[in-house]
């Protein structure tokens, strides 16, 4: 389990560095990355969002990444173009640390599938 956690941390940090080069600022944490995914999935471009909209965008990000494993399904868009998701499969009962790991794994998978991002291979980092 320890090696898997180390691999996840390595991939996560590489992803944050990649996002910094694209966005111009390194996301502080998982919530920042989920917010960016939400903005991307909303597709309304760059704008100023209210606090409530920011929370909604993080929720969109969570639903999108967890849809990769069939937990959520896109129901459709409302009249303002905001996506709405439906819970399809019950989420596992995890403590906060396990929830964060699950989300990070799915966020990495999202960038791999949606943007053809690839993390540094474990082979290359083993010799460092």
Helices and strands as residue ranges (DSSP letters): H 2-23, H 30-42, H 51-67, E 72-77, E 83-87, H 96-115, H 122-126
